[in-house]
Amino acid sequence: MVENLIATMQKIEKECLFYIAALALLAFSCGGSDDPNPPIVDNGPNFTDRIAQGLIQNDLLIEASGLAVSLHDNNRLWSHNDKDDDAYIFLVGNDGSDEGRFYLSGGINRDWEDLAIGPGPDPNENYLYIGDIGNNDLVYDFIRIYRMIEPETSLPGSVDTLTNFESIRLNYPDGIRDAEALLLDPLTKDLYVITKDANARIYKAAYPQTDQQLLTLEGTLPYANIVSGDISFDGKEVLLKSYFRVFYWRRDPGTSIADMFQQPADTLPYSLEPQGEAMAWHPNGSGYYTLSEEKASGVEAVLYFYQKTN
């Protein structure tokens, strides 16, 4: 009886922490909303409500801020922690299992905020892109992208070291910005950075990305608190995620990402997570994953999947 009571109290405590975290996010957002003037349509595909895949088993992955499904093994996903962590990328099974981690020797996690995966310089390889793009205090005058050929997936629980990667410094054309969403266009290999502030700004790093490259401003969006984004493997479907919603665009392959963003977005199912900042398409387009941080809320992070039904 005592053990059952303790378990019940722990569950109540975690639920209370979750709602405290949710209220904190509401207070933090612009006027309590992520869409100050939202043009939203309702003609996108249908998805299920979230399906819990499993608890995150690696106790070191506590501030998951980026997510990308491995192209070597679609049953595994890449992730990383937020700022001030060591330069590790983690492999997570699609059931939340610990599948190993890789250390970027010489890399610095200043404020890693998002991951992308897809084509790059070698047409026979797939690449991981780590976005060191966060800047909460607006103190950094540049951002950095770490680009590497996707590592061969590791043995569960193993630790490996990476030395062969590029560090690409990018500069904004119009001042210091804070961003948390990094997207790779698989059709052009261009990178897009979406800022977190109200009326989010869209910046492009045109391919081939080079060190000290100047980003170009491609437009704005009537949304705030954009914390993640992803483009489907075929380049036809685009997601952006705020703390509260998932926005969706269907893209004609002949349309640029910037032009597509000027069209009204659809909204897809999303259940609020404490500090939910990570999202990724499945490579076959069957749905999207989400993952949250757990450090601030004390609520264990769960990997969720939203499955497309049409």
N, C-alpha and C positions, 0 to 999 in steps of 0.2 A: 504493500500500500504506500509506504514512504517513497519507494522508487518511482511509482506511478505519479505521486504528487510532485516530486522533483522534476520529472519529465514534463509534466503539465506546466509547471511554473517556468521552466526553461523555454517552452514553446510560446507561452504568453509574453515572456521577456523579449524574445526575438521578434514576435509580431509587433510589439510596441516600438522596438527600435526601427523596424521597417517603416512604420507610419510616421515616426519622428523624422526619419530620413526623407520620406516623401514630402512632408510638410516643409522641410528645409529647402527642398528643391523648388517647391512652389513659391516660397518666399524669395528664393534667389533669382528666379526667372524674371523676365521683363514684364512687370505688371501682372505676374501670375500666369502668363501665357507665352507659348513659343511661337505664336503666329499673330503678330499685331494687325495684319491686314491680309488674311489668307484667301487666295483664290484656290478653292478646292473643288474637284469634280468627283464623280462617283461612277467611273466606267472602267476601272481596272479589274484585274483578275481577282478571284476569291481565294481566301486562305482560311485555314482553320484557326481557332484560338491556339494559344501556345501549348506545346507538348513538352513536358519536362523530360530531358534526356538523361540527366544525372547530376549529382553534386560534383563540383570541381574538387578533385582529390589531391592535387598538389598544393600543399600548405603554403608555398612560396608565391603562388599566383593569387594575390589578394586584392589587386587593384587593376583588374583586367580592363584595358582601355582600347585595345585593338583586337581584331579577329579576322582570320582568313582561312578558308578551307584549303588543305594541302592538295596540290595537283598531282603529287606522287601517290597519295592514298586518301581518297575522299572520305574515309572513315576517321580522319584525324584533322585537327584544326590547329593553326598557329595563333598564339596570343602573346601579350607582353603586359607588364605592369606600367603604371603611370610614372610620373616623375620621381627622381631621387632614388630609383632602384638601380641595382647593377644592370649591366647591358646584356640581359638574358632575353631570349625568345623561348617560349614554351610550346610543347606539343601536347595537345589534349585530345583524348579519344572522344568520339561522338556520344559516348556515355559518361563523359566527365573524367575518365581515367587519366592518370599521369603517364604520358608516353615519352617523357624525357625533356631535356632543355639544352639549349646551345648558348654559349657565351661568346659575344663579339669582342675578341681581343683588340683593345684599342678603341672600342666604341664607347660612347658616353650617353647614358640615358638622362639627358637634361630635362626633357618633358615629352616622352614618347606618347603619342595620342591615337595613332591609327595605323593600320596595316592594309596593304593591297598586295595582290598577287596576280601574275599574268606575264605577258610577253615583255621582252627587253632587247638589249643589243644583239644577242645571239638568237637567231630565229629558231634554233633547235632546243632552246632552254626556256624554262619558266623562272621568273624572278620574284623574290620577295622585296617589298618596299616598306621600310619602317619610317613613319613620319614623326620626326622630332620637331613638332610644329606647335606645341603648347607654349603659352606665354601669358599666364594668368595675371602676372604683375606688370606686364608690358615693359620688360627690361631688356629683352633680346632684340637686336636689330637685324637678325637673319634667322632662317630656319634651315634644317638639314634633313636630307633624305638618305637613309642607308639602303643601298641596293645590292642584292646578292643573288646568285643563282640559288634557287630553292634547295636547301640542304637535303640530302638523302635522309628520310625519316629514321629516327633512332630506335634503339631498344627501349622498352618501357622503363622509366626511372633513371635512365642514363644521363650523363652530363658530358657534352662535347664542346670543343672550342672551334670557333670560326675565325679565320684570318683573311680570307679572300672575299672582301666586299669593298664597295665604293662608298665614299662619304661625299655627298653632293650638297654644297651650300647654295641656297637660293635666297634671293633678296626681294622684298616687296618694293613696288615702284612708288608707293605713296604713304610710307610711314610704318610704324610698328603695329602688328596685328596679333590677335590671339586666335588660334584655330585648333580644331580637334578632328576634322574630317579630311581624309585623304582618299582620292579616287584615281584609279588607273583606267583609261579608256583603252580597251584591248584592240580597238580598230585602228587607232592612231599612235598608241604608246604614249600619248600625252598624259601628264599628271595634273590633277585638279586639287586645289586646297580651298576648303570652304570655311570661312571665319565663323566664330561663335557669337559675335555681337548681333544686335538687332539689325534687320535688313542685311543679312549675311552677304558678304562679298565673295565672289567667285574669281579665283586666280588660277592661271594656267602656267605650267612649266612645259613648254612644247618639247617634243622629242626631236633630237637626242638631248637629254638633260646633261648639262655640263656644270662643273663647279663654278660658282660665282654668277650663275645665270640669273637674269632679271625676270621675275614673274610678270605676266600681263594681266591686267584687270579685265575680266570678261563680262561683268555685270553684277547684279545683286539679286537677292531673294527676299521676299517679305516674311522671313522667319528668323527666329532667334534661338540661341542655345543649340545649334547643330553640333552634335558630338560624334557622329560617325556617318560613313557613307560607303556605298559599294556599287559597282557596275557589274552586271551579269557577264558570264564568260563569253557570251556571244555579242555583247555590247548593246543589246536591245532593251534592257530593263535597268532602271537606275533607282536606288534607294538613298534617302537621307534620313537620319534619325535625330530627333531632338530628345530631351528627357521624357517627353510626354507622347510623342507620336512618331510613326514611320510614314514618310512621304514617298510616293511612287510616281515614276514617269515611264511611259512606254515610248521608246525612241526609234524613229526611222533611221536605219543605218546611214542614210545620206545627210542626216541632220547633226550638226555639231552639238556637243554637250551644252555649250553656252546657250545656243538657240533653244534647245530642248527645255532648259530650265526656265525659259520665259513662258512656257505653257503652264496652265494650271495643274497642280499636283492632285493625285488621288491619295487617300489615306488608307493604310492597311492596318490589320489588327495588331495591337500592342498592349500588353498588360504591364502596368508600371512596375519597374524594378528599382531597388535602392541604388542610386548612382549608376543607372544603366547606360553604359557608354560604348558598347561594342556590338557590331552587327556584321554579318557576312552572308552573301548569297551562297547556296550550294552550287557547285559548278554545272550541274545538269539542269539548273533552273527550277528545281522542284520545290524550293522554299528558301527561307532565310533563318539564320541562327541569331540569337541575341545572348549577351552575357553581361553581367554587372560586376561592379566592385563589391567587396565585402568588408574592407578594412574599416570604413567610417561607420557603417551601420551595424556591424557585428552579425549580420544575417549571412549565412553561408551562401556562396554564389552557386547558381544552378544554370546549366546550359539549356537553353530553350530552342525549340524549332517550330516555325510556323509553316505548315505545308500547303502548297498550292493545290487547289481543288478543281481548277479549270484552266 
